[in-house]
Amino acid sequence: MTRIAFADGAFEVDAAIVAEGLGIAVPLLQSGMREGRITTLSERGIEADQGRHRLTFFSETRRFRLVIDEHGTIIQRSTLDFGNTPIPRSAHRPG
């Protein structure tokens, strides 16, 4: 299993993992993040999900999500592809 490094509330994810999930090349991921076209959301689990974190990455037409445990091990990954349609605002909400 792949691990995600995190400390003091900051996560470090290998760019290749995110690029693959969003269906783009690493250089496009990096430039998209610098330009604000690719954004992220992190959520901390509570109650039954205590110790887990959900990291979500948004491009213009895809949402890529990782769920990690307290050790940074990826336990789930998913991609939602909207094709040629921009991601609706509702897809940017936590949950």
Residue, then its C-alpha position, 0 to 999 in steps of 0.5 A: m500500500t502507498r503511504i501519504a506523509f503528514a505532520d501538523g495537519a499538512f499532507e504530502v501526496d506523491a504528484a504521480i498518484v494525484a496526476e493519475g487519479l485526475g487523468i493528467a500528466v504530472p507537469l499539468l498537475q503542477s502548473g494547474m495547482r500553481e495557477g489555482r485550476i486544481t484545488t484540494l480539500s482535506e477532511r478529518g474523520i470523526e466517530a466511526d471514521q476517527g483516525r481517517h482522513r479524506l483528501t480530495f483533489f479537483s480539476e476542471t472536470r474530475r474529482f479524485r479522492l483518497v481515504i487514508d488511515e492514521h498511518g498515511t496508508i491509502i485505504q480507498r481511492s476513487t475518481l469521478d469523471f464529469g467528461n466534458t462538463p465542468i464539475p458542479r459546485s455540489a461536488h466541491r462540498p465536504g462529504 
